[in-house]
Amino acid sequence: MFFDALNISYRYEAEGFKLKSGYFLPDFLLPDQDIWVEIKPRSSSQFQEEVDRLALLANELYEATGKEVLCVFGEPYPGEYLVAMVPDLCESDKTVLQPIYVFALGRRDERELWLYCEDVGAHCLNPLSDDERWPLPDHPKLVAAYKKARGARFEHGEHGTSG
C-alpha cells in the first residue's frame, strides 16, 4: 500500500534466491529503481540477530544480482522505522547494517524516491531531475503513503495494485 500511494511500481515476492547463507525471498522488487526491499519488524526480541542475518543475506543478494537492497526496520510511519541500504554508501564493513535513513521525496519531482539522513546526507534512488536540493522527508504525498500503509497489511490478504 505504501508503494501504491507513491505510484511506485513493485513486485511482491518476485523471486527467491539460493544464497551461500540460505534461501532468501525478498519482500519487494522495485523495478523502476532496480532495488530489492526487505521489511522487518523492530519489536522482535531477537532483533539484533535478525539484523545480523539480514546483513549477511542482503550483501549476498547484492553480490548475486547487482541490485541494491533496502532493509526497512519497523512500520513505515514517521518515527517508527529506519532504512539501511546495501551496499551502504557510508559503511565499509559489509557485515554491519546501519539503519539510519528515512524515505523522502524530491522537491522538483515527487516521483523521485530518496533515502535521507540529517547527519549523513541523502541519496536519490531514481534520479529524474537535476535538482540537487535536499529532498522532503515530510512531503504531503509521503505522509499520505504512511497513513495508507498503516491501514493495510499484506499478511491479512490485502494486496496492492502494482504487479
Buried (B, 14 or more C-beta within 10 A) or exposed (E): BBBBBBEBEBEBEBEEBEBEEEEBEBBBBBBEBEBBBBBBEBEEEEEEEBBBBBBBBBBBBBEEBEBBBBBBBBBBBEEEBBBBBBBBEBBEEBEEBBBBBBBBBBBEEBBBBBBBBEEBEBBBBBEBEEBEEBBBBEBEEBBEBBEBBBEBEBEEEEEBEBE
